[in-house]
Amino acid sequence: MTTLGALIVLFHPSKEELAHAVSLRTHCSSMLAIDNSPQPDVEAAAVLGASGVPLLHNGNRNGIAGALNRGLAQLFVAGADAVVLFDQDSSPPPEFFDVMRDTCSTLGAQPFLLGPRIYDDNEKRFLPEIVIDGLLVRRLRLDPGTRAQRCSFLISSGCVVSRRAFETLGNFVESLFIDHVDTEYCFRALLHNVPLYVIPQLVLPHRIGNKRRHRLGPFMLTSENHAPTRRYYTARNAMYIALKYGMRFPVAFSPNLWTLWQALQVLLFEADKIAKLRSILMGVADGLFGQLGPLETARPGLAAWLAHRVGRE
């Protein structure tokens, strides 16, 4: 039977999120929590320690990518055959671990990435599952009763990374820091012929951004309302992925269309327009020229300007 570990990344977790993290421990063979808060979270250490959940403080070093890499490495050294990744607000259904463990056993020793369907709680709809077919991209039609199906993209939350996949693909790119870290990993898996699977019977609720609905004439449109720093990372990393993978997979250019849509959202609906648009433009420029890493080192002037604005509010 597959030894399935669990890795949950925490960032200033609430009491409810800590209780949820503790509840995962009984369902997996091994577990590790990564505290990615800049300073050690005292309450997290107390709650998780009392429940026997190991906690490693990463201090947001190299963002979500750094947290995932350190956690995966530690769990694989401890003997896990595969590890499932969770955000602190992810709530898997009761059957999640049993189904994932059985599917991992079926797939055996091959490298693979495996994930559930993702239901966007904000939009009240499933995220589309797509597969690349040559130069074409098609959307999968998923029946909850079917077995795991090949797909081309998974988000990190709820994703299972097998030991062989981690050995084949290596670490998540820490210079991306946050946003599109999982997208890059999926493109790398496709490039190295590591299969990705979605399990239609498993559904993981997930919240993406602080979405709000707006009426524009006869249309209802959505804005995500991310902070300027997140706008920077999203725009920068989308451009980086396009340049790195676009010649092999033309769909890699599509995240840049999302960047344009984000800029339009800001112009039409969101507050703090100047800071967000400036962050998007600088992100695109840095992605073009490969200027990666945390905002504070990639764009210290922008980071200082944004921090000054926050301090004045």
DAJOWO-V963159 format. One record per helix or strand of 3 or more residues. SS is the DSSP state (H for helix, E for strand). FROM is the first residue (numbers start at 1). TO is the last residue. If there is no record, write none. Layout:
# DAJOWO-V963159
SS_FROM_TO + SS_FROM_TO
This chain:
# DAJOWO-V963159
E_4_10 + H_15_27 + E_30_35 + H_42_50 + E_54_57 + H_63_77 + E_82_87 + H_96_107 + E_112_120 + E_130_133 + E_136_139 + E_149_151 + E_160_162 + H_163_169 + H_174_176 + H_181_191 + E_195_206 + E_212_216 + E_219_223 + H_228_245 + H_250_269 + H_273_288 + H_295_298 + H_300_312
